[in-house]
Amino acid sequence: MLYNSTQNAKEIVSAAQAIAQGISKDGGLFVPQEFPKYDENTFKALLKTDYKGRAKKVFSDLLSDFTEEEISDCVEKAYTAQKFGGENPAPISYCNLDGTTLNILELWHGPTCAFKDMALQILPHLLTKSLKKKYDGKTAVILVATSGDTGKAALEGFKDVEHTKIVVFYPVDGVSPMQKHQMNTQEGENVRVCAIKGNFDDAQTGVKKIFTTPSVAEKLAENNMLFSSANSINWGRLLPQIVYYISAYCDLVNDGKIELGDKINVVVPTGNFGNILASYYASLMGLPINKFICASNSNNVLTDFIKTGVYDKNRNFYTTISPSMDILVSSNLERLLYKLSGDNDEVTRGWMNALKSEGKYVKAVINEKFYGGFCDDKNTEATIHEMFEQDKYLCDTHTAVAINVYKQYVEETGDKTPSVIASTASPYKFSKAVLEAVEPNATLPETEFDMVDELHKVSGAEVPAPLANLKNKTARFSDVTEVNDMENYVLGALGVD
Ligand SMILES: *Cc1c(COP(=O)(O)O)cnc(C)c1O
């Protein structure tokens, strides 16, 4: 099982190399050259095992240069009941809205209360094993651009992991107070956190630029370091996400909600396109998915793309109450485009060059299996309110976007296929917006943590321990930098300037 770059099919590497390197030298993203195919018997075996067993199967089929022991070690360390609050790290809540069943796949039971933990609790283990295979003795420098949740999840995953250092950049006004507090209180000797005076796309572009600047790479090499990535451009981020779609399907079968072989839809609140792409990869492996429903907030560049075939980032950028989806350049779309072009690196490179130079590209037909929809802040709040009124279910702002778009989809198409809705964050990560939605007429408490308490009082929903524990922590980090100074900041943080 080998991997190649989306922008140069001749750039072929092993899984360990793809994970250690993060991104290809040509700027392309690593993709598997082929996918394993799961038939009925494979699924029957998966039905009988638990989340960890399913993860081991998927990992070993896609990481052929890792031994069974190595994979088992990674999986056992990552998905402990202690870290994820139970034996199943990704349980399904069966809910009801206006008579429609919602199968809500809760992906936020990990240590930072966002779905990113599903990948970032295991990536450091995959990465340190990959480094050993390919670059023994070197220190990996993880640069992260975050719209809020990746940063904290990466910090928590990498803190004090040997032979790694991590620097996280976030948009100064683009994350929630809880997200900011989560990051700025991060523990660990090998971590740095810095705000940038720009939006998420500026942060992401800045990080990509540092990655591909030869003089920076040379400085690192002189100091026995190399860059790697914990953003969802890293294959080690995507791979763990394939597992939970397969596992959710098995759980639906085991719970008697569907029969083995039945088709499902997936509904995914989308930003950088990693999560929904993982479901697409699961379908290439044989998971019977009927529709991929891509839900966006007011930054609806993907909705337009799916409807028209034109990707155009030249538009207003909105700061919304679902900040982890405030993105105009969805990096992982490149991997889908590569697949849809019939694994054509030249065509993919052309689109990506157009995006770089004009902020725009045209792909005449996007696969009819994708449906795109969006939901503004007002409707997001209305959906949180409805879910709570009708079913006493408290959902966060991102999940509400997905539920709202799913509702639009069902109204438009009448499609009754059972659907899995990816729930990507704990409502307590976005307490203010959720509280306002649940109780539109109440006066808001002053501080973030008072809002958490109030939301708990109103809803009765349990406050996740990692968030409750933050209350008494003081901030360690307060750095702010200009976008143009990110490179200097990184070199300074590493002590190699
Ligand atoms: C990151 C994130 C998303 C977007 O996921 P992508 O894989 O980037 O599309 C959605 N919701 C939450 C809460 C997130 O943290």
The ligand as an SDF file (V2000), in Angstrom:
LIG
                    3D

 15 15  0  0  0  0  0  0  0  0999 V2000
  -12.9300   21.1690   12.4830 C   0  0  0  0  0  0  0  0  0  0  0  0
  -14.3670   21.2270   12.7720 C   0  0  0  0  0  0  0  0  0  0  0  0
  -15.3150   21.1310   11.7430 C   0  0  0  0  0  0  0  0  0  0  0  0
  -14.9130   21.0390   10.2930 C   0  0  0  0  0  0  0  0  0  0  0  0
  -14.3190   19.8030    9.9810 O   0  0  0  0  0  0  0  0  0  0  0  0
  -13.4860   19.6140    8.6350 P   0  0  0  0  0  0  0  0  0  0  0  0
  -12.9210   18.2630    8.7110 O   0  0  0  0  0  0  0  0  0  0  0  0
  -12.4330   20.6780    8.6600 O   0  0  0  0  0  0  0  0  0  0  0  0
  -14.4240   19.7980    7.5050 O   0  0  0  0  0  0  0  0  0  0  0  0
  -16.6500   21.1220   12.1030 C   0  0  0  0  0  0  0  0  0  0  0  0
  -17.0440   21.2460   13.3800 N   0  0  0  0  0  0  0  0  0  0  0  0
  -16.1610   21.3510   14.3940 C   0  0  0  0  0  0  0  0  0  0  0  0
  -16.6560   21.5010   15.7860 C   0  0  0  0  0  0  0  0  0  0  0  0
  -14.8000   21.3320   14.1230 C   0  0  0  0  0  0  0  0  0  0  0  0
  -13.9230   21.4360   15.1340 O   0  0  0  0  0  0  0  0  0  0  0  0
  1  2  1  0
  2  3  1  0
  2 14  2  0
  3  4  1  0
  3 10  2  0
  4  5  1  0
  5  6  1  0
  6  7  2  0
  6  8  1  0
  6  9  1  0
 10 11  1  0
 11 12  2  0
 12 13  1  0
 12 14  1  0
 14 15  1  0
M  END
$$$$
